[in-house]
């Protein structure tokens, strides 16, 4: 419709301009200007009419002509000298209507284009100039979402909580007869990748009622008041479709604690939050409208948003345990041709701390490896390779190291491995490698035997000692002056653990079980600017530093004593790493027990079984390079470089 209007304006302007233009004289022969001047000199021109640069005239024989004259100041003088009658007329100007149309046409065209895009911006929920204040929520009808609760695994408690909502929407009378009221709002809380949004999609697939989905960032715009208007419009539409569900993903984008930052009460986000609070539990009810929200930052949400009557129930969606991981793996393995040797429970035990998204990525990486090696099925070796890639990073075979750097890296990783095996309450070593992976030139990976919810003082000190094993191995073999910067990340992490032991966990006998956590809240939450900093005094800070130093040095010397007592084991471990580049737990057990390590078999499906890693790339060398810090361990797992 709008395009037709614009086209009509354009055609009307062109028509008026055509009608308003001077009509050319009919029957007048057009002649060249040079021929006209020659006729004037020959006395063959009797009369001319000059109108701007257009000249029309009559010859002596009565014939008419016309020509176009360039700028010629001497033309009139030549005509008078030839005794030609000269008449002059002012140039014709367009009519007032044509001038108005020509002047306003660009503005009208621009306005029409703006209206066109504003209508499109309004989307399905609104149109025209009011589209900015319309909700950006997408309404899903029954049958549009194919995900159901059977497609969600590993979070059984959360599934039970949200299934009540589905049952209430299907049979509300069963709950009302017993005097029960369904929660008006449910907040799903959990780390990223645990399946909060997937649960919401499953609810949409099971509920069989209108389902509105919107992101928290969709409410806030550059114009003040737009967010509150969109909240009102969303709930207006939801009430008209009741019973229904509203799902707000990443609600922390709009539900942060009020009084944050410098905006105060005039902040656009706060106006949006205030309107959301009113709509969820204000003067007017919203019977039949259930609000489900998801966030991984519940600590930053406004307390008024979390009170009963708004979000009555908080559903925690945690990282899955070993049984949950096995269920999630089986769910994703349905889409992949799996070899008979694959055991989801074994993979689940070796992936502590993995979220549902991590496990889906693990299965996908294994399938991609199978396609790369032209395998028809995904076997256990491919899952092992995919797990190593996710935990330790991708292998960087193109990086060339000298034999000396390779030897130094071997002793460094051997030091981590030996200390980690001999200190008490430490996670068992899973694999050690001097193949560059990610940003590290070598990796020692420890995996816990079970999911851990806490750590003892002895376990924390064992981690500190293990972190220093690499640096002390270099010092013992190459000398104190030849120690490299490769332990930078190890020192940083050991110091951090020791500081947390003193300031957070009360593991200092001198300072006692007190919290000295001086990390202030983030500025955008408002608290750090509203309250003065209350850190420890200078004397207490000095005592904290002394305690941290004492813990670090005590475990540093502990690790030194372990390596000094097992020098032969250190040399044999480093030699095995030089030969095979990667050692698994079986080979590490052989070395620790004083036996000759068995040759590890190549996990590369393209290379076949029985090829030792050390013979894969004959004569390969790597150029020297400073050891960069290792990426932090996945899901809190100890990982040393």
C-alpha positions as CSV (number, residue, x, y, z in Angstrom):
1,X,0.0,0.0,0.0
2,X,2.8,2.4,0.9
3,X,4.7,1.7,-2.3
4,X,1.5,2.5,-4.3
5,X,1.2,5.9,-2.5
6,X,4.8,6.7,-3.2
7,X,4.5,5.7,-6.9
8,X,1.3,7.9,-7.2
9,X,3.2,10.9,-5.8
10,X,6.0,10.4,-8.2
11,X,3.7,10.1,-11.2
12,X,1.6,13.1,-10.2
13,X,4.7,15.2,-9.8
14,X,6.0,14.1,-13.2
15,X,2.6,14.8,-14.9
16,X,2.3,18.3,-13.4
17,X,5.8,19.1,-14.4
18,X,5.0,18.0,-17.9
19,X,1.7,20.0,-18.1
20,X,3.3,23.0,-16.7
21,X,6.3,23.1,-19.1
22,X,6.1,25.5,-22.1
23,X,4.7,23.9,-25.2
24,X,7.1,24.0,-28.1
25,X,5.9,26.0,-31.1
26,X,4.4,23.8,-33.7
27,X,5.6,24.2,-37.3
28,X,8.8,26.0,-36.3
29,X,11.9,24.6,-37.9
30,X,14.9,24.3,-35.6
31,X,18.1,25.7,-37.1
32,X,21.6,25.8,-35.9
33,X,22.8,29.0,-34.2
34,X,25.5,29.5,-36.8
35,X,22.9,29.4,-39.6
36,X,20.8,31.8,-37.6
37,X,23.7,34.3,-37.4
38,X,24.4,33.9,-41.1
39,X,20.7,34.7,-41.9
40,X,20.9,37.8,-39.7
41,X,24.0,39.0,-41.6
42,X,22.2,38.3,-45.0
43,X,19.1,40.3,-43.9
44,X,16.8,37.3,-44.1
45,X,15.5,37.7,-40.6
46,X,12.6,40.1,-40.0
47,X,11.7,39.6,-36.3
48,X,12.9,37.6,-33.3
49,X,11.5,36.9,-29.8
50,X,14.1,36.2,-27.1
51,X,13.0,34.3,-24.0
52,X,16.0,33.4,-22.0
53,X,18.2,31.4,-24.2
54,X,15.4,30.3,-26.5
55,X,15.0,32.4,-29.7
56,X,12.0,32.2,-32.0
57,X,11.8,34.3,-35.1
58,X,10.2,35.0,-38.5
59,X,12.2,35.2,-41.8
60,X,11.5,37.8,-44.5
61,X,9.6,35.2,-46.5
62,X,7.3,34.6,-43.5
63,X,8.6,31.2,-42.4
64,X,9.2,30.6,-38.7
65,X,12.2,29.1,-37.0
66,X,13.7,28.7,-33.5
67,X,17.1,28.2,-32.1
68,X,19.0,27.9,-28.9
69,X,21.4,30.7,-28.2
70,X,24.5,30.3,-26.0
71,X,25.7,33.2,-23.9
72,X,26.4,35.9,-26.5
73,X,26.6,39.5,-25.2
74,X,26.9,40.9,-28.8
75,X,23.8,39.2,-30.2
76,X,21.3,42.0,-29.5
77,X,23.7,44.6,-31.1
78,X,24.1,42.4,-34.2
79,X,20.3,42.1,-34.5
80,X,19.7,45.8,-34.2
81,X,22.4,46.6,-36.7
82,X,20.7,44.3,-39.2
83,X,17.4,46.2,-38.5
84,X,15.7,43.1,-37.0
85,X,12.7,43.7,-34.7
86,X,13.7,42.4,-31.3
87,X,11.2,41.4,-28.7
88,X,12.0,40.0,-25.2
89,X,10.0,37.9,-22.8
90,X,10.9,36.8,-19.3
91,X,11.7,33.1,-18.9
92,X,8.7,30.9,-18.0
93,X,8.6,29.7,-14.4
94,X,6.8,26.6,-13.2
95,X,3.5,27.1,-11.5
96,X,3.2,27.5,-7.7
97,X,1.8,23.9,-7.4
98,X,4.7,22.5,-9.4
99,X,7.2,24.4,-7.3
100,X,5.6,23.1,-4.1
101,X,5.6,19.5,-5.3
102,X,9.2,19.7,-6.5
103,X,10.4,21.3,-3.2
104,X,8.5,18.9,-1.0
105,X,8.9,15.7,-3.0
106,X,12.3,14.6,-1.4
107,X,10.9,15.2,2.1
108,X,7.8,13.3,1.3
109,X,9.8,10.4,-0.2
110,X,12.1,10.3,2.9
111,X,9.0,10.3,5.2
112,X,7.4,7.5,3.2
113,X,10.6,5.4,3.5
114,X,10.7,6.0,7.2
115,X,7.0,5.0,7.6
116,X,7.7,1.9,5.6
117,X,10.5,0.7,7.8
118,X,8.7,1.7,11.0
119,X,5.8,-0.5,9.9
120,X,8.2,-3.4,9.3
121,X,9.9,-2.7,12.7
122,X,6.5,-3.0,14.4
123,X,6.6,-6.8,13.4
124,X,3.7,-9.1,14.0
125,X,2.8,-7.6,17.4
126,X,2.4,-4.0,16.1
127,X,2.8,-1.7,13.2
128,X,3.2,2.0,12.3
129,X,4.9,4.5,14.5
130,X,3.6,2.7,17.7
131,X,5.8,-0.3,16.9
132,X,8.5,0.8,19.2
133,X,6.2,0.5,22.2
134,X,4.9,-2.9,21.1
135,X,6.2,-6.1,22.7
136,X,8.9,-8.0,20.7
137,X,7.7,-11.3,22.2
138,X,7.1,-14.2,19.8
139,X,4.0,-16.2,20.2
140,X,4.3,-20.0,19.7
141,X,1.1,-21.9,19.0
142,X,0.5,-25.5,19.6
143,X,2.6,-27.7,17.4
144,X,5.3,-25.2,16.6
145,X,7.7,-26.6,19.2
146,X,8.6,-30.3,18.8
147,X,10.7,-30.5,22.0
148,X,9.1,-32.3,25.0
149,X,10.2,-33.2,28.5
150,X,11.3,-36.6,27.3
151,X,14.0,-34.8,25.3
152,X,15.4,-33.3,28.6
153,X,17.7,-35.5,30.6
154,X,20.0,-35.2,33.6
155,X,17.9,-32.6,35.6
156,X,15.1,-34.8,37.0
157,X,14.3,-32.6,39.9
158,X,13.8,-29.5,37.7
159,X,11.7,-31.6,35.3
160,X,9.4,-32.5,38.2
161,X,9.0,-28.9,39.2
162,X,8.1,-27.6,35.8
163,X,5.9,-30.5,35.0
164,X,3.5,-29.2,37.7
165,X,2.9,-26.1,35.6
166,X,2.1,-28.3,32.6
167,X,-0.4,-30.3,34.6
168,X,-2.1,-27.2,36.0
169,X,-2.5,-25.7,32.6
170,X,-4.0,-29.0,31.3
171,X,-6.3,-29.7,34.3
172,X,-6.5,-26.6,36.6
173,X,-9.6,-27.8,38.4
174,X,-7.7,-30.7,40.0
175,X,-5.5,-28.3,41.9
176,X,-8.2,-25.7,42.7
177,X,-10.4,-28.3,44.3
178,X,-7.7,-28.9,46.9
179,X,-7.3,-25.2,47.5
180,X,-3.9,-25.0,45.8
181,X,-2.7,-22.2,43.7
182,X,-0.1,-22.7,41.0
183,X,3.0,-20.5,41.3
184,X,2.6,-17.2,39.3
185,X,6.2,-17.2,38.4
186,X,9.1,-19.8,38.2
187,X,12.7,-18.7,38.1
188,X,15.1,-21.2,36.6
189,X,18.6,-20.7,38.0
190,X,21.8,-22.5,37.0
191,X,25.2,-22.3,35.3
192,X,25.3,-21.7,31.6
193,X,24.6,-24.8,29.4
194,X,22.6,-26.8,32.0
195,X,19.4,-26.7,30.0
196,X,17.3,-23.8,31.3
197,X,16.1,-22.7,27.9
198,X,15.7,-26.3,26.8
199,X,13.3,-26.8,29.7
200,X,11.3,-23.8,28.6
201,X,11.1,-25.1,25.1
202,X,10.0,-28.5,26.5
203,X,7.2,-26.7,28.5
204,X,6.1,-24.9,25.3
205,X,5.9,-28.3,23.6
206,X,4.0,-30.0,26.4
207,X,1.7,-27.2,27.7
208,X,-0.7,-26.9,24.6
209,X,-1.4,-23.3,25.5
210,X,-0.2,-20.0,24.0
211,X,3.5,-19.5,24.8
212,X,5.2,-16.1,24.6
213,X,9.0,-16.1,24.4
214,X,11.1,-13.0,24.8
215,X,14.6,-12.1,25.9
216,X,15.3,-9.7,28.7
217,X,17.3,-7.4,26.3
218,X,14.3,-7.0,24.0
219,X,12.6,-4.7,26.5
220,X,15.2,-2.0,26.6
221,X,15.6,0.4,23.7
222,X,17.4,3.6,23.1
223,X,14.1,5.6,23.7
224,X,13.1,6.2,27.3
225,X,9.8,4.5,28.3
226,X,9.9,1.9,25.5
227,X,10.7,-0.9,27.8
228,X,7.8,-0.2,30.2
229,X,5.4,0.1,27.2
230,X,6.6,-3.2,25.9
231,X,6.0,-4.9,29.2
232,X,2.5,-3.5,29.4
233,X,1.8,-4.7,25.8
234,X,3.2,-8.2,26.5
235,X,1.0,-8.8,29.5
236,X,-2.0,-7.2,27.7
237,X,-1.7,-9.8,25.0
238,X,-1.0,-12.6,27.5
239,X,-4.1,-11.8,29.5
240,X,-6.2,-11.9,26.3
241,X,-4.8,-15.4,25.6
242,X,-5.0,-16.8,29.2
243,X,-4.2,-19.4,30.3
244,X,-0.8,-19.0,28.8
245,X,2.9,-18.9,29.6
246,X,5.4,-16.0,29.3
247,X,9.1,-17.1,29.1
248,X,11.7,-14.4,29.7
249,X,15.2,-15.6,28.9
250,X,18.2,-13.9,30.5
251,X,16.0,-11.9,32.8
252,X,19.1,-10.4,34.5
253,X,19.3,-8.0,31.6
254,X,16.3,-6.2,32.8
255,X,15.8,-7.4,36.4
256,X,19.0,-6.2,38.0
257,X,19.0,-4.6,41.5
258,X,17.6,-1.1,41.4
259,X,19.8,1.8,42.4
260,X,22.6,0.4,40.3
261,X,25.1,2.6,38.6
262,X,24.5,6.3,38.0
263,X,21.1,6.2,36.3
264,X,19.1,6.2,39.5
265,X,15.3,6.0,39.2
266,X,15.3,7.6,35.8
267,X,17.2,4.7,34.3
268,X,15.3,3.1,31.4
269,X,16.1,-0.4,32.7
270,X,14.7,0.5,36.2
271,X,11.5,1.8,34.6
272,X,11.1,-1.4,32.8
273,X,11.7,-3.4,35.9
274,X,9.1,-1.4,37.9
275,X,6.5,-2.0,35.2
276,X,7.4,-5.8,35.3
277,X,6.9,-5.8,39.0
278,X,3.5,-4.2,38.7
279,X,2.3,-6.5,36.0
280,X,3.4,-9.7,37.8
281,X,1.7,-8.8,41.1
282,X,0.2,-5.3,41.1
283,X,-3.2,-3.8,41.7
284,X,-4.7,-5.7,38.8
285,X,-4.4,-9.5,38.7
286,X,-3.1,-11.6,35.9
287,X,-5.0,-14.8,36.5
288,X,-3.9,-17.6,34.2
289,X,-0.6,-16.0,33.1
290,X,2.4,-17.9,34.3
291,X,5.8,-16.2,34.0
292,X,8.9,-18.4,33.6
293,X,12.3,-16.8,33.6
294,X,15.9,-18.1,33.3
295,X,19.2,-16.6,34.5
296,X,22.6,-17.7,35.5
297,X,23.0,-14.6,37.7
298,X,20.4,-14.8,40.5
299,X,22.6,-12.8,42.8
300,X,22.1,-9.6,40.8
301,X,18.3,-9.7,40.6
302,X,16.2,-7.2,42.6
303,X,14.7,-8.7,45.8
304,X,11.2,-7.4,44.9
305,X,11.3,-9.6,41.8
306,X,12.1,-12.7,43.8
307,X,9.4,-12.4,46.5
308,X,6.4,-14.8,46.7
309,X,3.6,-13.6,44.5
310,X,6.0,-12.8,41.6
311,X,8.6,-15.6,41.4
312,X,7.1,-18.0,44.0
313,X,9.5,-20.8,43.1
314,X,13.1,-21.0,42.1
315,X,14.1,-24.1,40.2
316,X,17.8,-24.9,40.4
317,X,19.2,-26.5,37.2
318,X,22.6,-27.6,38.4
319,X,25.5,-29.3,36.6
320,X,24.5,-33.0,36.1
321,X,26.0,-35.7,38.3
322,X,27.5,-38.9,36.8
323,X,24.1,-40.5,36.3
324,X,22.8,-37.3,34.7
325,X,25.7,-37.1,32.4
326,X,25.2,-40.7,31.3
327,X,21.5,-39.9,30.5
328,X,22.4,-36.8,28.6
329,X,25.1,-38.7,26.6
330,X,22.6,-41.4,25.7
331,X,20.1,-38.8,24.6
332,X,22.6,-37.2,22.2
333,X,24.0,-40.5,21.0
334,X,20.6,-41.4,19.5
335,X,21.5,-39.2,16.5
336,X,25.0,-40.7,16.0
337,X,26.0,-44.2,14.8
338,X,27.7,-45.5,17.9
339,X,30.1,-48.5,18.0
340,X,29.4,-51.4,20.3
341,X,32.5,-50.6,22.5
342,X,31.1,-47.2,23.6
343,X,29.9,-47.0,27.2
344,X,28.1,-43.8,28.2
345,X,28.7,-44.5,31.9
346,X,32.5,-44.7,31.4
347,X,32.5,-41.4,29.4
348,X,30.3,-39.8,32.1
349,X,32.8,-40.8,34.9
350,X,35.6,-39.2,32.9
351,X,33.7,-35.9,32.3
352,X,33.1,-34.4,35.8
353,X,31.9,-30.8,35.7
354,X,30.6,-31.0,32.2
355,X,27.3,-29.3,31.5
356,X,24.6,-30.6,29.1
357,X,25.9,-28.3,26.4
358,X,29.5,-29.5,27.0
359,X,28.3,-33.1,26.6
360,X,26.4,-32.3,23.4
361,X,29.6,-30.7,22.1
362,X,31.6,-33.8,23.1
363,X,29.3,-36.1,21.1
364,X,29.4,-33.7,18.1
365,X,33.2,-33.5,18.2
366,X,33.5,-37.3,18.2
367,X,31.1,-37.4,15.2
368,X,33.2,-34.9,13.4
369,X,36.3,-36.9,14.1
370,X,34.6,-40.0,12.7
371,X,33.7,-38.1,9.5
372,X,37.3,-36.8,9.2
373,X,38.7,-40.3,9.4
374,X,35.9,-41.8,7.2
375,X,34.7,-44.1,10.0
376,X,31.2,-45.5,9.8
377,X,30.7,-45.5,13.5
378,X,31.9,-43.4,16.5
379,X,34.0,-45.6,18.7
380,X,35.5,-45.1,22.2
381,X,38.8,-43.9,20.9
382,X,37.1,-41.1,19.1
383,X,35.3,-40.1,22.2
384,X,38.6,-40.1,24.1
385,X,40.2,-37.9,21.5
386,X,37.2,-35.5,21.6
387,X,37.4,-35.4,25.4
388,X,41.1,-34.6,25.3
389,X,40.4,-31.8,22.8
390,X,37.8,-30.2,25.0
391,X,39.7,-30.6,28.3
392,X,43.3,-29.8,27.1
393,X,42.7,-28.0,23.8
394,X,43.4,-29.0,20.2
395,X,46.8,-30.4,19.4
396,X,49.2,-28.0,17.7
397,X,51.3,-30.3,15.6
398,X,52.6,-27.5,13.4
399,X,54.5,-25.9,16.3
400,X,58.1,-26.9,16.1
401,X,60.2,-27.3,19.3
402,X,63.9,-27.9,19.7
403,X,65.0,-31.0,21.4
404,X,66.1,-29.0,24.4
405,X,62.7,-27.3,24.8
406,X,61.0,-30.7,24.4
407,X,63.3,-32.1,27.1
408,X,62.6,-29.2,29.4
409,X,58.8,-29.5,28.9
410,X,59.1,-33.3,29.6
411,X,60.7,-32.7,33.0
412,X,58.3,-29.9,33.8
413,X,55.2,-32.1,33.2
414,X,56.9,-35.1,34.9
415,X,57.3,-33.0,38.0
416,X,53.6,-32.2,38.1
417,X,52.7,-35.8,37.6
418,X,55.0,-37.3,40.3
419,X,54.1,-34.8,42.9
420,X,50.4,-35.2,42.1
421,X,50.6,-38.9,42.5
422,X,52.4,-38.8,45.8
423,X,50.6,-36.0,47.8
424,X,47.6,-37.0,49.8
425,X,43.9,-36.4,48.7
426,X,44.8,-35.3,45.2
427,X,42.8,-36.2,42.1
428,X,44.3,-39.0,40.1
429,X,46.3,-38.2,37.0
430,X,44.4,-38.9,33.8
431,X,47.0,-38.0,31.1
432,X,50.2,-36.1,30.7
433,X,51.4,-34.8,27.3
434,X,54.1,-32.6,25.9
435,X,52.2,-32.0,22.7
436,X,51.3,-28.3,22.5
437,X,47.6,-27.9,23.0
438,X,45.7,-24.6,23.0
439,X,47.9,-22.0,24.6
440,X,50.1,-24.5,26.5
441,X,53.2,-26.3,25.4
442,X,52.4,-29.2,27.7
443,X,49.5,-30.4,29.9
444,X,49.1,-32.7,32.9
445,X,45.4,-33.5,33.4
446,X,43.9,-34.7,36.7
447,X,40.4,-35.9,36.8
448,X,38.5,-36.6,40.1
449,X,37.0,-40.1,40.6
450,X,33.7,-38.6,41.6
451,X,31.8,-35.3,41.7
452,X,33.2,-33.1,44.5
453,X,31.2,-30.5,46.4
454,X,33.9,-29.3,48.7
455,X,37.7,-29.6,49.4
456,X,39.7,-30.1,52.5
457,X,42.7,-28.2,53.7
458,X,44.9,-31.1,53.0
459,X,43.6,-31.4,49.4
460,X,44.1,-27.7,48.8
461,X,47.7,-27.9,50.0
462,X,48.3,-30.9,47.8
463,X,47.1,-28.9,44.8
464,X,49.6,-26.1,45.7
465,X,52.5,-28.6,46.0
466,X,51.5,-30.2,42.7
467,X,51.5,-26.8,40.9
468,X,55.1,-26.2,42.0
469,X,56.2,-29.7,40.9
470,X,57.0,-28.5,37.3
471,X,59.2,-25.5,38.4
472,X,61.0,-27.6,41.0
473,X,61.7,-30.4,38.4
474,X,63.3,-27.8,36.1
475,X,65.4,-26.5,39.0
476,X,66.5,-29.9,40.1
477,X,67.6,-31.0,36.6
478,X,68.8,-27.8,34.9
479,X,69.8,-25.7,37.9
480,X,68.2,-22.7,39.6
481,X,69.6,-20.2,37.1
482,X,68.0,-22.2,34.2
483,X,64.5,-22.2,35.4
484,X,62.1,-20.8,32.8
485,X,59.0,-18.7,32.8
486,X,56.8,-21.8,32.2
487,X,55.6,-21.8,35.7
488,X,53.9,-18.4,35.6
489,X,50.4,-19.7,35.6
490,X,51.3,-22.4,38.2
491,X,52.6,-19.7,40.6
492,X,49.5,-17.5,40.0
493,X,47.1,-20.3,40.7
494,X,49.0,-21.5,43.8
495,X,49.0,-18.0,45.2
496,X,45.3,-17.6,44.6
497,X,44.5,-20.9,46.3
498,X,46.6,-19.9,49.3
499,X,45.0,-16.5,49.5
500,X,41.5,-18.0,49.4
501,X,42.5,-20.4,52.2
502,X,43.4,-17.5,54.4
503,X,40.7,-14.9,53.4
504,X,37.7,-17.0,52.6
505,X,37.9,-20.5,54.1
506,X,39.4,-19.8,57.5
507,X,42.4,-22.2,57.1
508,X,44.8,-19.9,58.9
509,X,45.6,-20.7,62.5
510,X,47.0,-17.2,63.0
511,X,44.1,-15.2,61.6
512,X,41.3,-17.7,62.5
513,X,38.0,-18.5,60.8
514,X,37.2,-15.0,59.7
515,X,36.4,-13.7,56.2
516,X,38.7,-11.1,54.8
517,X,37.4,-11.1,51.3
518,X,38.2,-7.6,50.1
519,X,36.8,-8.1,46.6
520,X,34.2,-5.3,46.1
521,X,31.0,-5.7,44.2
522,X,30.9,-4.7,40.6
523,X,30.2,-1.0,39.9
524,X,27.2,-1.6,37.7
525,X,25.4,-3.2,40.6
526,X,25.5,0.1,42.5
527,X,26.6,-1.2,45.8
528,X,30.3,-0.5,45.3
529,X,29.5,3.2,44.6
530,X,26.9,3.6,47.4
531,X,29.0,2.1,50.2
532,X,32.6,2.9,51.2
533,X,35.2,0.3,50.8
534,X,35.7,-1.8,54.0
535,X,38.9,-3.7,53.4
536,X,41.2,-5.1,56.1
537,X,43.5,-2.8,58.0
538,X,47.1,-2.4,57.0
539,X,48.2,-4.7,59.9
540,X,45.7,-7.4,58.9
541,X,46.6,-7.1,55.3
542,X,50.3,-7.6,56.2
543,X,49.4,-10.6,58.3
544,X,47.3,-12.1,55.4
545,X,50.3,-11.7,53.1
546,X,52.6,-13.4,55.6
547,X,50.1,-16.3,56.0
548,X,49.8,-16.7,52.3
549,X,53.5,-16.7,51.9
550,X,53.9,-19.3,54.7
551,X,51.4,-21.7,53.1
552,X,53.0,-21.4,49.6
553,X,56.6,-21.9,50.9
554,X,55.6,-24.8,53.1
555,X,54.1,-26.7,50.2
556,X,56.9,-25.6,47.9
557,X,59.4,-27.3,50.2
558,X,57.1,-30.3,50.4
559,X,57.1,-30.7,46.7
560,X,60.9,-30.3,46.6
561,X,61.3,-33.1,49.1
562,X,59.1,-35.4,47.0
563,X,61.1,-34.8,43.8
564,X,64.5,-35.1,45.6
565,X,63.4,-38.5,46.9
566,X,62.2,-39.7,43.5
567,X,64.9,-38.5,41.2
568,X,65.1,-41.8,39.3
569,X,61.4,-41.8,38.7
570,X,61.6,-38.2,37.4
571,X,64.2,-39.1,34.8
572,X,62.3,-42.2,33.7
573,X,59.0,-40.2,33.4
574,X,60.7,-37.5,31.3
575,X,62.4,-40.1,29.1
576,X,59.1,-41.8,28.4
577,X,57.5,-38.5,27.6
578,X,60.4,-37.7,25.2
579,X,59.8,-41.1,23.5
580,X,56.0,-41.2,23.4
581,X,54.9,-37.5,23.9
582,X,51.7,-38.6,25.7
583,X,51.4,-41.0,28.6
584,X,48.1,-42.4,29.8
585,X,47.4,-43.6,33.3
586,X,48.6,-47.2,32.6
587,X,52.0,-46.0,31.5
588,X,52.3,-43.6,34.5
589,X,51.5,-46.5,36.8
590,X,54.3,-48.6,35.2
591,X,56.8,-45.8,35.7
592,X,55.7,-45.1,39.3
593,X,56.0,-48.8,40.1
594,X,59.5,-49.0,38.7
595,X,58.6,-51.0,35.6
596,X,59.4,-50.2,32.0
597,X,56.4,-48.3,30.6
598,X,54.3,-50.1,28.0
599,X,54.2,-48.4,24.6
600,X,51.0,-46.3,24.3
601,X,49.0,-47.0,21.2
602,X,48.1,-44.3,18.8
603,X,44.5,-43.2,19.1
604,X,44.4,-41.8,15.6
605,X,42.0,-44.0,13.7
606,X,43.7,-43.1,10.4
607,X,47.0,-44.4,11.7
608,X,45.7,-47.8,12.9
609,X,46.5,-49.6,16.1
610,X,49.9,-50.4,17.3
611,X,51.8,-47.3,16.2
612,X,53.6,-45.7,19.1
613,X,53.2,-42.0,19.4
614,X,56.9,-41.4,19.4
615,X,57.2,-42.8,15.9
616,X,54.4,-40.9,14.4
617,X,56.4,-37.9,13.1
618,X,60.0,-39.1,12.6
619,X,62.5,-36.4,13.1
620,X,60.0,-33.7,14.0
621,X,61.4,-30.7,15.8
622,X,59.7,-27.7,17.4
623,X,61.0,-24.2,17.6
624,X,61.6,-22.7,21.1
625,X,58.9,-20.4,22.4
626,X,58.1,-19.0,25.9
627,X,55.4,-21.0,27.7
628,X,52.2,-19.0,27.8
629,X,49.8,-19.3,30.7
630,X,47.4,-22.2,30.5
631,X,43.8,-21.7,30.0
632,X,41.9,-22.1,33.3
633,X,40.8,-25.7,34.1
634,X,37.4,-26.7,32.8
635,X,34.7,-26.7,35.5
636,X,37.3,-26.4,38.3
637,X,39.3,-29.4,37.4
638,X,43.0,-29.3,38.3
639,X,45.1,-28.9,35.1
640,X,48.8,-28.1,35.1
641,X,51.2,-26.9,32.5
